[in-house]
């Protein structure tokens, strides 16, 4: 069906995902990546254990007060809980909208520098998205990755290729009724300062929206999932949280159209506490546009939760997830008090991270 058939539904679902005080739980780690997570608590990477872990997340009482949507890996979207009820139904019971990661991963960019990639998965995407819609998904996610290096990355080729891929994906899934989350991530790897990050990020996001315009993407039926504007992890000059918040909002104001209903930041290797603190400070800054500024965190919502769960302790895992979800809900309203919820201040950055 044409995009016009889904226009009102896309707008409605995007607005529901971007409702004030709520954010998105990213649980779309690939089988390999979730295996690394489980290994950290000495749990085997079997389908049963993946199902048990994600089932624990999706049956957390009250989670829907703070979480509007959950991004799933394909396995989980079609999976049932250990009690036999589909995972999608568990989320719907909590009032959480199911979403799906639709990209097929990163590939080396021919003609680009050695760290540059493009995101694969456009072939057959309209039909795949239709299948996901039928299974209960109502939004999608596609992650493009760019890295700042001293030898000139990202190149114009890399920026244009990744922006075009994001726009083609966004248009494709909208044709099948899914709200696209557009994710142009700038990795934290590198020794560059925050000013350099802001300059590159501005160029990247502007290119993304130019490509969206050319592809006829319905912006009111999309969300943006950018990284925060932070210095490279190896930069000797650290930026204080207030500076990060100010530079991030400035960058967004220069690039993101006001018709986009929400910006949901990724945590990208920040600690749980830092991810909440930075988001809180952003929401204390008066903005020119009215987008809802919130979160779509993976590691920064699950790190303490996974440690508390330990393979079988459902109540402890759910309590930790609820604590971080509430903290980030408060941060998305600018009323989080640092340290008021149990959290880890352990840096989650991994150089050369792949998922």
N, C-alpha and C positions, 0 to 999 in steps of 0.2 A: 504493500500500500504506500501511497505517496506520503511525504512528510506532513502535508496539510491535514491528512486524516487524524494525525496524532497531536496536532499543534496545541490544543487546549489541555490535553492530558500531560504533555511534556511540561508545559508551564506550571500546571498544578503540582506535579511530582517534584519538579525542581524547587518550587516554593516550599513544599513540605520538607524536603531534604535540608533546605536552608533556613528552617524556622529558628528564630532567636532562642538561644539557650541550649541548642542541641548541635551535635556534631556527628561525624561518621567514624565507625569502627572499621579499620582496614584489616581483614582477616583473609587476604587473598594471596598469602605466601604460597609459592609453588611447593610441590611435594618435597623437593630437595631442600628448600629453605626451611620449611617447617620441621624437616628432619634435623637440621642444625639446632633449632630451638629445643626440640625434644631431647636431643643428645645432651644439651646443657643441664638437663635435670635427670639424666640417665634413664630416659624412656625410649624404647625402641620406636623407630619410624615405621609403624604398621598402619594399615587403613583403620583398624579398630582403635588404635591410640589417637590417630588424627581425629576420628569421629568422636571419641570420648572427650578430647580437649575442646573441640569446637562446639560440641553439644553442651559442655559445661558453660561456655560463654553465652550461648543462645538461650539458656534457660535461667539466666540471672534475674531474679525478681526485681522489678523496678528499673531495669536498664533502659527501657523506653522513655523514661523521664529525661534522660540525658543524651540518648543516642537516637538519631533520626533514621540512619541507614547503616547497613553492614555490607562491605564489599567481600564477595566470596570468590574462592577459587572454583573452577568448573566442577571438580570432584564433589565439593560441598553442596553446590546448588542442586545436584541430582541425588544427594545422599539423604538417608533417613537417620534420625536419632536412634540411639540404642533401644528406645522404647517403641520404635516402629513408625513414629510420626515424622513426616518430612521436615528437614531442617528449615525450609522456607516457611512452613507453618509455625514452627517454634518462634521465628522472628516476627511473623505477622501477629501472633498472640501477644507479643510484647509491644506491638505498635511500631515495629522497626521495618523499614522498607528494604527488601533484599536487592543487592546489586551484584555485578559480576565483572571480574577482570577478563577483558576480551583480547588483549594483545598476546602475541605468541613469543615475546621475548626480544632481546636486543641482538643485532647482528653487526659485524664490522661494516663501516660505511665505505664503499669503494670510492677512491678519490679523496677520502678524508685523511686526517692525521690518525696515528695509531690508536688513540684513545676514543676516536669518534665512532658513533654507532647510529643505526636507524632502528626503528621498532617495526617488527614484522607482524603480519596477521590481517592485512586488508583483504586478501583473497577470500571470497565467500563470507565476508563479515556480515553483510545484510541478512543472509539466510541464517547464520549462526545466531545473530542477535534476535531474529524472529523466534528461533527455538528457545533461546534463553527467556524471552518475554513469555512464551507459552508455559515455561516451567515456573514462572512467578517473579522473575527479575524485572525491575522497573528502572534501573539505571546501570551504567557501565563505566569502566575505568580503563584507560590506556596510558601507559607511562613512557614518555620520551625522556632521555637522559643526556645532559650536556655537561662537559667538564671544562673547567678553566685551567689552562696550562701556560707555562712561561713561553712555550714555542708557538703560541697563537691560536690555541683552541679556546672556544669553539670557532671554527672557520665559518664564513658566510654560507658555504655549501652545507655544513652541518646544521646551522640555524634554519636555513630554508627547508632542507629535507625533513627535519623533525617537526617544524611548524606545519608543513604540508601534510605529513602523516597524521598529525593530531586533528587537523581540519577534515581530512578524508574520513578518518574514523568517526569523528563527531557527526558528520552528515550521514554516514552509513548507518550508525545505530539509531539515529533519530528516525530514519526511514522505517525502522521496525519497532518504534515506540519506546526506546530506552533513552533516558536522560544521560548524555555523556559528561563524565568528569574529565576535564582536560588537564593533563598533568605534565607540564614541562619542568622537570626537576633539574636544578643546578646542583651538582654534587658538592659536598663540603671538602673533597680532596683538594690539596694545593696550599700554597703559602701566600696567596693574594690577599689584599686587604678588602674591607667592606665596600669601599668606593668602587673597586673593580667589579665586585659581585653585582652591585647595583647597576653599573653601566651595561654589563653583559645581560643581566636579567631583563632590563628594560628593552634591549634590542630583541631578545628572544620573544618576550610576551607580545610586543608590538607586531612582530612577524606572524605570530600565532593568530592574532585577531585579524590581520590582513588576509591570511589564508582562509580563515573562517568566513570572512565576508565573500571572498571569491567562490567559496563552496556553498553559499546559501545556508549556512548553519543558523538555526533559530537560537539566538543568544539567550533569550528568556527561558529557554529549556535546556540550559547547560549550567555547570559549575566549574570553577577554576580551582585546581589543586597545585599551587606553587610551593617551592621551598621558601623558607624565610630568608631575608637578605642578611646573610651572616658572612664574616670573613672566612677564608679557607682555614681548615683545621690546623694547618702548619704555620699560620701567620703569627709572627712574634707579638704583634700588637692586637690584643684581644679587645673586642667591642663590648661595652657594658650593655646590659639588657635594654635600657632606655634607648640607646643608640640603635640597636637592632630593630626595636619596635618602630622608631621614627623613620629609619631608612626603608623598612619594609612597606610601611603605609605610603610613604612618598613614591616608592617604585610602583605600587599598585595604582595609585592615583594617576600616574603618568601613562599607564598602559591599559587598564581594564575598563571596558565600556560600562556605563552605569546600568545598562539593561541586563547585565549578568546578575542573577539574584544572590549568589553567594560565593565567597572565597573560602575554601577549606584547606588550611595549611597542612603540609606533611611535616612530620617531625624530623625525618632525615638524619638520624644519628644523634639528635639532641637527647639529653637525659630527660627522664619523665618530668622532673621538677622544672628544668629550664624550658621545656616545651609549654608548660602551663604558665610560667612567669612571663615569657615573651608574648604569648597570646593575650594574656591579661593586660599587659601594658599597651598593646596595640589597640585594645578596645577602650582604653582611656583617652585615646587621641581622637579629636573631632575630625570626622571624615567628610570629604566633599561629596562622595557618592554614598548611596544608602545600602550597598551590598552588606549582607550579613557576613561578618568575619569570624570564622570558627575553625574547626579542626577536622582532619581526617587522618588519625594517627594509627599506626600499627604497633611498632615497638614501644612507643611512649604510653600506650594503653595496656599493653600485654606483658611487659617485662616483669613487674612485681607479681602480676596475676599468675604467670607461668611458674615462677619460683614458689608461690604459695600453694599452687595446685599439686605440684610434685607427682603427677600421674594419677592421683586418686582423691585428693582432698578438695572435693567440689565446693564446699562452703567457704573454705579459705580462699580459693581461687576467685570465686564470685565476689567475695567481700573486697578483695584487692582491685578487681576490675571496676566494681561500683565506685570505689574511692577515687580512682583516677578519672573515671567518667564524670563524676560529680565535680571534681577539681577543674576539669577542662570545660565543663558546662558553665561553671562560675567564671572561668577565665574568658569565655566567649561573651560574657556580659560585663566584663571589666570589674568583677567583684571578688576575685579569688584572693585569699590571704595566703601568701607564701608559707608553705609548711603546715597548713591547716589540715591537710589530708596526708595519710601515709604515702610516701613515695620514695623512689630511688633517685639519688643524684649521680648515679653511675653513668658516665658518658657512654652512649651506645654507638658512637661513630666507629665504623670499620673501614679502613682504607681499601679502596678498590672493591667496595661492597657490591655484590650482585644478588639478585633475588629470583 
